[in-house]
Amino acid sequence: MRALGRRGTVSPGWLSKLLRALTGWMPRWAAARVFGPAMAGMT
């Protein structure tokens, strides 16, 4: 909560931070193809 208003993106939890670091070097379209099916199963 402290980061709200100071940074553009807040990543809650260590898994979110890890995934963001791993996909940071990927083009957005590649990350969408990798994580799209996984995220569809969560909704």
C-alpha positions as CSV (number, residue, x, y, z in Angstrom):
1,M,0.0,0.0,0.0
2,R,2.9,2.3,0.6
3,A,3.9,2.2,-3.1
4,L,0.5,3.5,-4.3
5,G,0.9,6.9,-5.9
6,R,4.7,6.5,-5.9
7,R,5.2,3.9,-8.6
8,G,3.3,3.1,-11.7
9,T,2.8,-0.6,-10.9
10,V,2.4,-2.4,-7.7
11,S,3.1,-6.2,-7.7
12,P,1.6,-7.9,-4.6
13,G,3.4,-11.1,-3.5
14,W,6.7,-12.7,-4.4
15,L,5.2,-14.8,-7.2
16,S,4.0,-11.7,-9.1
17,K,7.4,-10.1,-8.7
18,L,9.2,-13.3,-9.9
19,L,6.9,-13.6,-13.0
20,R,7.3,-9.9,-13.8
21,A,11.1,-10.3,-13.6
22,L,11.1,-13.4,-15.8
23,T,8.9,-11.9,-18.5
24,G,10.5,-8.4,-18.4
25,W,12.8,-9.3,-21.2
26,M,10.1,-10.9,-23.3
27,P,8.1,-9.0,-25.9
28,R,4.6,-8.4,-24.7
29,W,3.1,-10.7,-27.4
30,A,5.3,-13.6,-26.3
31,A,4.4,-13.2,-22.6
32,A,0.7,-13.1,-23.6
33,R,1.1,-16.4,-25.4
34,V,2.9,-18.0,-22.5
35,F,0.7,-16.8,-19.7
36,G,-2.6,-16.4,-21.5
37,P,-3.8,-20.0,-21.1
38,A,-2.7,-20.1,-17.5
39,M,-4.5,-16.9,-16.6
40,A,-7.7,-18.0,-18.5
41,G,-7.8,-21.0,-16.1
42,M,-7.8,-18.7,-13.1
43,T,-10.8,-16.7,-14.1
